[in-house]
Amino acid sequence: METQRTIVLLSGGFSDGENTDQDVFLLESSMRRKPRVCFIPTASGDSRAYIERFYTAFKRYSCIPAHLELFRRTEPNLEEFIRR
């Protein structure tokens, strides 16, 4: 049976393309070839620009990025979404 690992990271932002230490640490800590990364942008009020910044930062890595908006929530089942 595979051990499931959840990593929660709170931060003020994503890499600017030059300082990627935090992004790399997050992905390497998952110990998966293609980890899932979910951004919940409530601190920015679900800013579309901030969501785009997240995808721009993580598209360069081998990962599966997703985001969950809570101000404009369309996801009916939060637990199911997080478990995907």
C-alpha positions as CSV (number, residue, x, y, z in Angstrom):
1,M,0.0,0.0,0.0
2,E,1.4,3.4,-1.0
3,T,1.6,6.0,1.7
4,Q,-0.3,9.1,0.8
5,R,1.4,12.4,1.5
6,T,-0.2,15.9,1.7
7,I,2.0,18.9,1.8
8,V,0.5,22.2,2.8
9,L,2.5,25.3,1.9
10,L,1.5,28.8,2.8
11,S,3.2,31.6,1.0
12,G,3.1,35.2,-0.2
13,G,3.7,34.2,-3.8
14,F,5.3,32.0,-6.5
15,S,8.6,32.2,-8.1
16,D,9.4,35.2,-10.3
17,G,11.2,32.9,-12.7
18,E,14.5,33.6,-11.0
19,N,14.0,32.4,-7.4
20,T,12.5,29.0,-7.8
21,D,13.7,27.4,-4.6
22,Q,10.3,27.3,-3.0
23,D,8.6,25.8,-6.0
24,V,11.3,23.2,-6.4
25,F,11.2,22.3,-2.7
26,L,7.4,21.8,-2.8
27,L,7.6,19.5,-5.8
28,E,10.6,17.5,-4.6
29,S,9.0,17.1,-1.2
30,S,6.1,15.3,-2.7
31,M,8.4,12.4,-3.8
32,R,6.3,11.8,-6.9
33,R,7.2,12.0,-10.6
34,K,4.3,14.2,-11.4
35,P,2.8,15.7,-8.2
36,R,-0.5,17.5,-8.1
37,V,-0.3,21.1,-6.9
38,C,-3.4,23.0,-5.9
39,F,-3.5,26.8,-5.5
40,I,-6.3,28.2,-3.3
41,P,-6.1,32.0,-4.0
42,T,-8.3,33.4,-1.2
43,A,-5.7,35.8,0.0
44,S,-5.9,37.7,-3.3
45,G,-9.7,37.4,-3.5
46,D,-9.4,34.8,-6.2
47,S,-7.5,37.3,-8.4
48,R,-7.4,36.0,-12.0
49,A,-4.0,37.6,-12.5
50,Y,-2.6,35.7,-9.5
51,I,-4.2,32.5,-10.7
52,E,-2.5,33.0,-14.1
53,R,0.8,33.7,-12.2
54,F,0.5,30.3,-10.5
55,Y,0.0,28.5,-13.8
56,T,2.9,30.4,-15.4
57,A,5.2,29.4,-12.5
58,F,4.2,25.7,-12.5
59,K,3.8,25.0,-16.2
60,R,7.6,24.7,-16.4
61,Y,7.7,21.7,-14.1
62,S,6.5,18.1,-14.4
63,C,3.4,18.5,-12.2
64,I,-0.4,18.7,-12.5
65,P,-1.4,22.2,-11.5
66,A,-5.0,23.1,-10.5
67,H,-6.7,25.9,-8.6
68,L,-9.8,26.2,-6.4
69,E,-11.6,29.5,-6.3
70,L,-13.7,30.1,-3.1
71,F,-15.0,33.6,-3.9
72,R,-16.4,32.4,-7.3
73,R,-16.8,28.8,-6.3
74,T,-18.2,26.4,-8.9
75,E,-16.9,23.2,-7.4
76,P,-19.8,21.5,-5.6
77,N,-17.8,19.0,-3.6
78,L,-14.6,20.4,-2.0
79,E,-13.5,17.0,-0.5
80,E,-13.8,15.3,-3.9
81,F,-11.9,18.1,-5.6
82,I,-9.0,17.9,-3.2
83,R,-8.8,14.1,-3.3
84,R,-8.4,14.1,-7.2
